[in-house]
């Protein structure tokens, strides 16, 4: 079993104000509500690393929240499985200590009780400091001695995973993996009177569910391997999952968290934040400029550290506290930003989101705060909504759309808001553009001067900004000379990088020389496949017969563009050059475009590919399966024939060279439907 664990909002309990008992491993009998399965006999032909004689994974809900029980007895069949002897427990000491019930080795009729001779070592260090996390959790480890192949290891423990912010209300998942080892598995959800949760299960779990008065059991012997429907949208990947929740609706979660953020974002009467807001207001007259200045202050002057200490995993730290210590997590930064915006008269609210990209189908899930792992701000300025994320680099201003393409969000409001679906449309700008200029005017046999520019947007562009912004130009040049020379490049003369805030793009340019891989076709003829110019044919969208044939097929959104300009050898003429055909096609919800042009002593090519539809219905997919044979998957060959008389040197549409237009602009000619020079 695992729970939805988040980076910022939904971690398990954290705290340092623990009593002595909470910081120690306890031993004792299993709780009465825990049900242990009968061990399954080990078959004579057992294969693999282990055989699961039994595994019991159970959640119990009471008036304080929920408890987790895990017990198993596993036969070790291979040396690789000896790592099962490295036992580890992690817990929040504020919630109480784990209780270990049994650790035994079964060997040829002999039972070795490990708890009598060994003890856990408790690690009090923060084990995720390198990831900027302070969660206060404790970790205990025990290395089972003298564990051998052929032994059976038995273990059972219970720990409380109640969150101080949620109290007795919570939500979570029970699941069985798609490819478990052979053996016996038992999942159980139980509750005390008055604590019955809402339960939702996938069809494969409902068929085996054993409903009791205060529990539901799920039992599997040698469970089959499950294969999710091929190429289906992420929401269809849920298999063998049980959801439980004590929240009646998403509005209840919104109402629960809204006052936490509202109260934490109220600065004290003499707070220095009021002075910061006054300074911003004096420097900027327009509300949007004020919001942008407040956002930049939070992004730039408050470093990111996840803080889960003293119950701070779901409850945000106060704005004044965060401003004083100048660090905080997404909750703290959101609260600080809300405080500044309120002082500036800008309407704003906190919004829960999912950064992991697993929010497809969130509206079909039971209400759960653990479905979110991040929080940011949505402001209303001059009648328009803007998204502000204090955890992003300071080059990201308020945007009409979030940097990450969320599908579902939950605004936090006093009256309680429902899930809100954000609209989706094909990208208006490429998320990546590669510009490649080859100056071959010196001739076929001479190295060409090459200029390669990449323009990256979105998270990839911001990752590059974080990586390159801290490097000097000399360091960048040295790094690329060290790692790139020897492939395309013979020499690298210069490396230039900048982040264009207006275009929201990281722009990297490499200038140098390299050999051009001209193919010698005989009789003085030459040919060259332009980089990035070809298309591979799409794969057929089909599924195995046992899978649901009516489900839609999924396309991960993407928009890429390649632009290549070859400055032709000065001894050649335009009519001596030819190229492969242009392409303008749409298949499986993706646009494919390629165009050539010979103009002003250069041969130009642009190639674009964009997802137009995220989901393709089965009927359309079947139709496009029949069109694949007609797909032009040719490489972008250009050819020189000294005796050629190519009269078709005028393109139907002018293709700009790499240096003729601003390729960071909003409307670049990377698709047939685009307009441009």
Steps between C-alpha positions, in 0.01 A plus 500: 500500500611853442346839550512799275812673631563855390797730495334782684145455611415142576799347668439273792525654843793712600583652836770561755287558808495131576501333837759240588261216422436632151867491416552135586411170335248309711433126498175324572220285362315581180182708542171313526372651174791356300421172325789269410467271200587134512839440341482351150704181442814549297465309171777259406569687176509847656712733288609861507666696779232439766175322570247697705356253746278778628490877495238692698468873434230667704362845579285561807304822559412621848411826669858626474568425135644186350749230591704285265579134554741305286586137559661238281680168479724465196706209373840611365588315180787707360800693645361824357208471745725501807456877507163430661705468816568875492191611691410869514219694665429873462247686712393828649582497873215742573255230395649237729748218466482208260422171667696202368315175560734236362831452322585136451701271277356159418771252401435125452251477786703730725361841602748777582347795686700804387329740741660321794854560380496809279361854513430781259745785455316831495637760260431854613650672200300665222543257214385735225696816565646484150144530369433807720263310731465528877224263606596394854426134432702232670639193329587174669705226337578142591722264306381148559812291570579164344219506242547230238354384172228249586399687818158647557492847653194602701426858595204702629463857626236768550539876490261792521493732200261766623554854383460781756340727240248241383426354841275197474416582138726359234512310174731253333550200279541125531644338192657186365778541244448394141786246507524356852710200592314173531333432831214606727392863544241644733388862506257620765320825579329510841347767720350562840136594545435853379810508280381318188659663193377531146658222293557476126676213331600401150300219341779246556478567874122504523485145362701365797377736773376328818270748674469470878323706761801725567753387243565409139751230414673430168679167462720383214688174449760522224342814353522536126719756331293798391579692186340844479322580173766595247536871422188589699481832690654490850164474677458151356827381652341455843476128573454301821449820701270569796437862595363603838410844626321655795439818299153524350604732216781716365333809642566368849872481430493852358321629812744320729814652351369847409512645856846353557638704211282801574612524863866429424502777237395773746811699598534654842407865547865607508617246241785598271300341218277806503807712429600267214152531352513879531836504323361288215190720474714815480715354224217359286171664410328212318353209700657237273844658535454502877402132498805420287729687740354318799545167326860574410572596860368165626678303228833675536535597866347193668682177431308177465522243781223253575411540867292228664611565856247546780211381290590732213454247226142609423473815711683801352742711699396860560598773256701695759686189612592409143611854419715515812683172436505550119430139413192286462319240294221545247244561776716762668579678174132498404401649836768768472385589150136514610596740779682735264222492241239579764701802612523606134125469447530206258233232527660155533438146625705189573446206262597135556652327195680180403854551368562134420273499193266236645186713522332353193169359622527677836129582478431125506697447825368522854572835667851487644749772597775247424423528130680836505870565547531874445327831565529830315312828459238610251448876488230705332626817333292722271246226453755233400649208690875465547697212652786578738736230628743615765712184473602560138809698395466877503486511118139372506247787525126471561355299210160454344573126515699298754848391395397137561189403300270398785173330410320537833554747784330567832461866604496556876201714595307558821175381342671197349581455131463197279770361275558728206605371160746714308444519128751353258589606147789409270813697586518835324881507524748215463635374831828436318650652186832385358668737254788356300695713255772341287715747308650282225586782259868402516421177316414134546846399622550777755371508861187709534430771750210379714264694721265291714234668713247326723198679643334317789185597686310363797659293774789391275584862429489588870720205586753632251468847653582363844792304358655770282420821690759420764778437244729762353537525120850357530371202699229429242749519215740267679227249582372479144848475356566213738181307425389588146813511286550176312145443386345770283758753605867526403540831678278708727576870484224640717210396725229754575209453736220720628149466640246714315236597756262640241515182291527280813777308328852382568717576196831321450722568199816310408728633225788308348607284208433144398528261210188465285416138427439537126428171324699455179245375244748482211550723194542804724159457661457550874219453750442578865231403750413815693498456879157484655319494168361148477188344645469145620162348416265481797439165660166329456257566781381151584443300819500135594168327446432466874527876555218750460501594133270799549733700725657814353871523421719757673748752359734678737484870403805618309600759241848490351658683211826453306634769272805435281674737263785387275705777341574324173854473356565823312605313187153347456179639354146475643373297203759231578334428832191297586338369815246249623130575492324729743273338758168623636317220675289427806479156652400367842438853624849624406591755234805427283647781295814546291582762240808581289610813323802596290558871521783752519776241472364278773280197532256530791286246676247522781348193663229518765304245697218580741242303694160630393291256707593344833254216457408315181185293491532138393314554171735774384803297610381204292460727198849643541646152540400447138676821393844419642613336176456837327706688758809671360778397735785621282803669645551861405743440213637784293689415181750670272535405134758703302307430177161548663242737363254524787248764403293448814711729718217725605317369804125540532565665833808690604699321775700744712863429575613445855614862531221677312227512765468494876435132571408580861195692381146377564415415140783321324444307172552150639166365373299537183235694689753743643565839349841652471751655268 
